[in-house]
Each structure stands twice: as structure tokens, then as C-alpha cells.
Amino acid sequence: MIATELVDAAWTGAAHAFQTLTAAVPAAAPAPKTINTEGVVTFFASKVAPILLAVLGVIFIGRASRGEISKVLTSSAIAIVGLAFIAGAATLFFVGDYLIKLIFQ
């Protein structure tokens, strides 16, 4: 009999503590439903691209100091073509956004 009373008292105390804790914890913010594409593009443009360009610059300077001018010119041309493709993709992204807004307005 004493054991059941102890269990009942402990259970009541635990239930009260649980209710107090759940009332004190605020509800979590709802999860976003879309991806922040502007934030992703800004992050890559401001953080990743300068690092990649710096690495390319170090590679080009290292090759030029060893006298491998033809390899430097070839790599530079490839890098410029790559940057042109990236710029074209960004342009298509914004033109596509404009066309979608124009069509579905």
C-alpha cells in the first residue's frame, strides 16, 4: 500500500514538472517552405568565388615564375571562358525570373 502511494505521489510530481517544463519552452519557429536562392547566390559570390580566384592566381603566378608561359595563357583562357559561362548563367537566371514574372503577372 505504501509503495503504490509513493508511486502515485512520484507520478503526480513528475507530471507537474513535465507540464512546467513544456510551458516554459517556447514553440520552435516554423520551418521555411522555400530556399533562399538570393542568399545562396550572394554567399557564393561573396565568399567562394574570391577564394577560387585567389587559388587560380597563385597557380598562375607559380607557373609563370617557372617559365611555363604557354600553360599560364591556356589556363587563363580557360578561366576566362569559365567566368563567361558563369556570367551567362547568372544573366539567364535573372532574365528567366523577369520572363516568369511577366508571363504570370
HELIX and SHEET records of a PDB file:
HELIX    1   1 ILE A    2  ALA A   24  1                                  23    
HELIX    2   2 THR A   37  PHE A   43  1                                   7    
HELIX    3   3 PHE A   44  VAL A   48  3                                   5    
HELIX    4   4 ALA A   49  SER A   65  1                                  17    
HELIX    5   5 ILE A   69  ILE A  103  1                                  35    
END                                                                             
